[in-house]
């Protein structure tokens, strides 16, 4: 079954909630329905989808499952839970984990083609991120720029750094705090999040990411 996107009704917030794979599995397990998988999900190769059912029956009395004499269990830890919210155009994406918040803005909503000059719409987008930084009382901000793999790698490195600098400049003005430090980098075509062989994939890869620690609940 292929997941479809329903247009947002009037008055609906601009960012539409995207359920994580874990959430889908819990819901479908409770309702007894077959989990739905998005055909265009690049993060889950075919055949490696998560399954709520145990792959094999486990015998709790099997001696091979007992700890060797003197051995101890590892310290328990809480697994990081990621929540992803993306607007319907895909221009803006927010990821929340237990420890961090990350915004990814596609380059097209911030800059003209092959340019590091911010567009008229860019400041309002960046101002919204600044508001969230204030809400989280974050003082260490990372601003990373990325490009697709068209053109030379050297040009992509320079352009991505210039774009990251432009976003950082606006954030610095909006936040206006001597307590905040920035880490600004341009990674060029490194670390793609989509397939560079298609224009839709290259569009996702041309982006500026702003991330910072989560310091409030």
Secondary structure as UniProt FT lines:
FT   TURN            10..11
FT   STRAND          15..18
FT   HELIX           21..31
FT   TURN            39..40
FT   TURN            42..43
FT   TURN            46..47
FT   TURN            60..61
FT   HELIX           63..65
FT   TURN            69..70
FT   STRAND          83..87
FT   TURN            88..89
FT   STRAND          92..96
FT   STRAND          100..106
FT   HELIX           107..109
FT   TURN            113..114
FT   TURN            120..121
FT   HELIX           122..136
FT   STRAND          140..146
FT   HELIX           153..175
FT   TURN            178..179
FT   STRAND          181..186
FT   TURN            188..189
FT   TURN            196..197
FT   HELIX           199..205
FT   STRAND          207..213
//
